Amino acid sequence: MELDTLKALYVEGLKDLYSAETQILKALPKMKSGATSAALRKAFDEHLVVTTEQVTRLEEICSALDISPKGKHCKGMEGLISEGADLMKEDADPDVMDAGLISAAQHVEYYEMAGYGTVRTYAQLLGYDEHAALLQKSLLEERETDIALTELALTVNVDAIANATPKSTSRNEA
């Protein structure tokens, strides 16, 4: 696709978000399975529902534009998800793993917020007010998820400090 207009860039942004969200739909159950905190597992379940709704909104917008949301692969989200998957392969204390999963999830949220904010602004500039409202709703949901993860991190991170058993080191290892 040639990016010679703001509308073309808007469509690229929508497709990028669609790819990102569909990748997240596949990653969230894996992240949930790596979590030990019941609250974190619940947060991943709740965000799965929200993400499904966001995918539906993107499909609705693309349908109104008479385009397919498919056809682009979001490499940025692929990288963030890959980092989270690498984290889950580590031999980590369960509370430390939960803290790391929250961090990975927040990286994803900020990526999504940047994407939704950008395409929302494009929609406004292009006169797609209904699209802008739908995209704003998704942006607000991402912000709410980030706030919830931050609140959860306050407990999980303290647990990671309190419950982690430091490995002993000798002076010769330094």
Summary of the structure (lengths in Angstrom):
residues: 174
radius of gyration: 18.8
end to end distance: 54.5
largest distance: 67.0
contacts: 519
relative contact order: 0.15
helix: 81%
strand: 0%
